[in-house]
Amino acid sequence: MIYLDNAATTAAAPEVVEAMLPYFTENYGNPSTIYSLGSEAKKAVNEARRSVAGLIGARQEEIYFTAGGSEADNWAIKACAEAYADKGKHIITTKIEHHAVLHTCQYLEKKGFELTYLDVDADGLVDPEALRQAIRPDTILISVMFANNEIGVIEPIEQIGAIAKEHGILFHTDAVQAFGQIPINVDEMHIDMLSASAHKLNGPKGIGMLYIRTGVKIKSFIHGGAQERSRRAGTENVPGIVGFGAAADRAARIMEEKIQKETELRDYLIGRIEKEIPYSRLNGHRTKRLPGNVNFSFEFIEGESMLIMLDMKGICASSGSACTSGSLDPSHVLLAIGLKHETAHGSLRMTLSEQNTKEEMDTVAEELKKIVQKLRDMSPLYEDFVRKQQA
Ligand SMILES: *Cc1c(COP(=O)(O)O)cnc(C)c1O
């Protein structure tokens, strides 16, 4: 099998699983109890908190564990809207956010908030000047993702953060795709809230976090006990948190090497596809992109058909419409960068890890070339196109 869907999820690293295991069995204590079994668990949770904080230059007490990236996004946006509603009801975000952000914003619109969804350019980049123009006296929150999960584009977060700070507006970023993959510093980038999720960096599923800068007043999201400084109730997912910490430690240790290896593989695969498969188009900025992200549109064919044929060759990838599978709508991200519906439907996302090899990239390029040709040979659209070309 060749796994090229690391933006969807990753395998938990062996050292992560090993770190977690004792916390299911012998170290099962509830961190809120006072006997040593409980305080051992509490200590482990706080060590993990320190590891996670360290990856973004935050302080330990600014990290709040959640049940994943979606919860962190929901919390940041809804609780902020509620806390600052008397100051204003305007929120700025972008057209290319993950659904955890977009659908939360749509929910708030129904509750009387006003949303501005910023456009992106053909490469997927937000224009900081357009953001500045969109700011109003009643703007209470700016939420712009750090890096996009489909096309891998890395947004100008530092510039956006500076503009938010200049205007005294809170800045949240969904960094689920960036956290542990590329360097982040919440102070240098003026980030007030940041969402991350362990399963995108070789940690376990169902555990994530929201970074909340000291001094930011937002409401608690889950009401109940006093866990997470009374801001997120519920007995801690101790094994998950320990796994998240181990994944953060590992990410910090291998980041530099991982970036270098993935970037090389990425650019090699992009180069082969561009050279060898006609009527293909790279989606997303060529260099301001996540090290492991390759996203192409192939004219005249369907992404879903490509996925099925790649699967038969043991290759796991994703299409532009994977998140909306079951619906016929093409990806909102690909439409936002200006692709036609047909072109967006013919998209393929391949997201690499440091475990992939150049040989695998060769296999993928070879198989993809055959698959695209085969599908085009069956495509009436392609037949039409060829006939017109010959006429
Ligand atoms: C995966 C992902 C999420 C959701 O995270 P979960 O932990 O799966 O809830 C949110 N935003 C982005 C950009 C993602 O890639």
The ligand as a Gaussian input file, in Angstrom:
#p B3LYP/6-31G(d) Opt

LIG

0 1
 C       -8.771000      17.695000      10.037000
 C       -9.068000      19.141000      10.114000
 C       -9.979000      19.654000      11.060000
 C      -10.779000      18.762000      11.957000
 O      -10.009000      18.147000      12.945000
 P      -10.603000      16.879000      13.710000
 O       -9.628000      16.599000      14.783000
 O      -10.689000      15.784000      12.714000
 O      -11.942000      17.284000      14.244000
 C      -10.165000      21.021000      11.116000
 N       -9.493000      21.845000      10.290000
 C       -8.613000      21.405000       9.389000
 C       -7.876000      22.371000       8.526000
 C       -8.376000      20.040000       9.259000
 O       -7.520000      19.605000       8.339000

